[in-house]
Amino acid sequence: MKTVAILFVGLLSFSSYADDKPTADEALLKELKQFCTEMAEDDGITADKLADYLLTCVNQELESEGYATVTQL
């Protein structure tokens, strides 16, 4: 039983290490924000919903490129 518990803890620590993604640099974030702003204009997003739209859009792009997401722009 002790061996199973040690193995389980080891796997958990490895899986959290494997989930670490690199952080995007400021230039990439700026580029993605500009891209998402243009998409928002094309989609007719209103000013009151723009911030949420941009954050969601940027995070989707970051995830697709293998980067960690952000909590604010």
C-alpha positions as CSV (number, residue, x, y, z in Angstrom):
1,M,0.0,0.0,0.0
2,K,2.8,2.4,0.8
3,T,4.4,1.7,-2.6
4,V,1.1,2.5,-4.3
5,A,0.9,5.8,-2.4
6,I,4.5,6.8,-3.3
7,L,3.9,5.9,-6.9
8,F,0.7,7.9,-7.0
9,V,2.4,11.0,-5.5
10,G,5.3,10.6,-8.0
11,L,2.9,10.5,-11.0
12,L,1.0,13.6,-9.7
13,S,4.2,15.6,-9.4
14,F,5.4,14.5,-12.9
15,S,2.0,15.4,-14.4
16,S,2.1,18.9,-13.0
17,Y,5.6,19.3,-14.3
18,A,4.5,18.2,-17.8
19,D,1.7,20.7,-17.8
20,D,4.0,23.7,-17.4
21,K,3.9,25.8,-20.6
22,P,6.2,28.6,-21.6
23,T,5.0,32.2,-21.0
24,A,4.5,34.3,-24.1
25,D,6.7,37.4,-24.5
26,E,5.3,40.9,-24.6
27,A,5.7,41.1,-28.4
28,L,3.6,38.0,-29.0
29,L,0.9,39.2,-26.7
30,K,0.8,42.5,-28.4
31,E,0.5,40.8,-31.8
32,L,-2.2,38.5,-30.7
33,K,-4.2,41.3,-29.1
34,Q,-4.0,43.2,-32.4
35,F,-5.2,40.2,-34.3
36,C,-8.1,39.6,-31.9
37,T,-9.0,43.3,-32.0
38,E,-9.3,43.0,-35.8
39,M,-11.4,39.9,-35.4
40,A,-13.7,41.7,-32.9
41,E,-14.3,44.5,-35.4
42,D,-15.1,41.9,-38.1
43,D,-17.5,40.1,-35.7
44,G,-19.2,43.3,-34.6
45,I,-18.3,43.0,-30.9
46,T,-19.7,45.9,-28.8
47,A,-17.4,47.9,-26.6
48,D,-19.0,46.5,-23.4
49,K,-18.0,43.0,-24.4
50,L,-14.7,43.8,-26.0
51,A,-12.4,43.1,-23.0
52,D,-13.8,39.6,-22.4
53,Y,-13.7,38.8,-26.1
54,L,-10.1,39.9,-26.4
55,L,-9.0,37.9,-23.4
56,T,-10.8,34.7,-24.6
57,C,-9.4,35.1,-28.1
58,V,-5.8,35.7,-27.0
59,N,-6.0,32.8,-24.6
60,Q,-7.3,30.5,-27.4
61,E,-4.4,31.6,-29.6
62,L,-1.9,31.1,-26.8
63,E,-3.2,27.6,-26.1
64,S,-3.1,26.7,-29.8
65,E,0.6,27.7,-29.9
66,G,1.5,25.9,-26.7
67,Y,1.8,28.8,-24.4
68,A,0.4,29.4,-20.9
69,T,-2.8,31.5,-20.8
70,V,-3.0,34.9,-19.2
71,T,-5.5,36.4,-16.7
72,Q,-5.4,39.9,-18.1
73,L,-4.2,41.9,-21.1
